[in-house]
Amino acid sequence: MVFVMKRAAASNAYRKPSVKRRLRKYWPLYLLALPSIAYLIINNYMPMVGLILAFKDYSFADGIFGSPWKGFGNFTYLFSSKWAAIMFRNTVLYNVVFIVLGTLFAIFVAILLGEIKHIKVRNFFQAMILIPHLVSMVLVAYLVFAFLATNGFINKGILEPTGAKAIKFYTAKQYWPFILVLVHLWKGFGFQSVVYFATILGFDKTYYEAAVVDGAGTWQQITKITLPLLKPTIIILTIMAIGRMFSSDFGLFYQIPMNSGQLYAVTTTIDTFTYRTLMEEHDVSRALAAGFLQSVLGFILVLGTNLVVRKIEPENALF
């Protein structure tokens, strides 16, 4: 009996504190989090009521709740358009290339940062690779224009002095798959590299010390220690990237090509097509249906990819 009472007392000692006690103890932290919670509710959750417009024939006069129902009719325009195959192809293939090349390049840069021993030099390069990520896509579009315009740097500074014929880049669609991939890598690799580099900094240094004692070179340390330890982070970031497979960076595909109609075959994605449809036909319901469809497809891809990872390597699954 005494033993049971002691066990009960011990369990009570480790019992979680009540809600009121936690509120009294941590109220300053909850107060600090309140603006962020309010922003999340107002910006992310309250607008979700408007999702019903994806299933309605929206009229500004009737409002959200007064507009007549249209069912799945708003979703069909994405598939019935002559651009359907082109925009789905561009959206998916560009994202596949972005994921593969972006991941490889970001890991490569992160490993190079890890090899820099001087802290100030390393911090300088970290700041430099992050700058493109922070620059507005509108500004990037004008930087690209300065290079690719008829009187831009490439034509006037490189091709003309060598006697080569000038290229009208904004009417030549064959160059743009490479231009868009290059701009995306330049602008986006810095953030991913810093994430991978932060992961590398958290590795136990005794692994590398033991490898040096055993005579392992730099390449062997990278392939046998760094990359295997980076695998969980790579898998998580890849799963999240796959979830955006049916979405695209609007600025990259709209601003960078300057919305040139002669480049639509290689720059039209679901996002740019929806935007043009909205601006030309002013159909809010169709635009919202496209965004809703993208979210659903992304959710399915995340679940499917995570399920595959959980079957192969359960410890590296996202959930």
Secondary structure as UniProt FT lines:
FT   HELIX           2..13
FT   HELIX           19..40
FT   HELIX           41..45
FT   HELIX           46..55
FT   TURN            60..62
FT   HELIX           63..66
FT   TURN            71..72
FT   HELIX           73..80
FT   TURN            82..83
FT   HELIX           84..115
FT   HELIX           119..134
FT   HELIX           137..148
FT   TURN            150..151
FT   HELIX           153..159
FT   TURN            160..163
FT   HELIX           169..171
FT   HELIX           173..175
FT   HELIX           176..201
FT   HELIX           205..213
FT   TURN            214..215
FT   HELIX           218..221
FT   HELIX           222..226
FT   HELIX           227..242
FT   TURN            243..246
FT   HELIX           251..255
FT   TURN            256..259
FT   HELIX           261..263
FT   HELIX           264..267
FT   HELIX           270..281
FT   HELIX           284..312
FT   HELIX           314..316
//
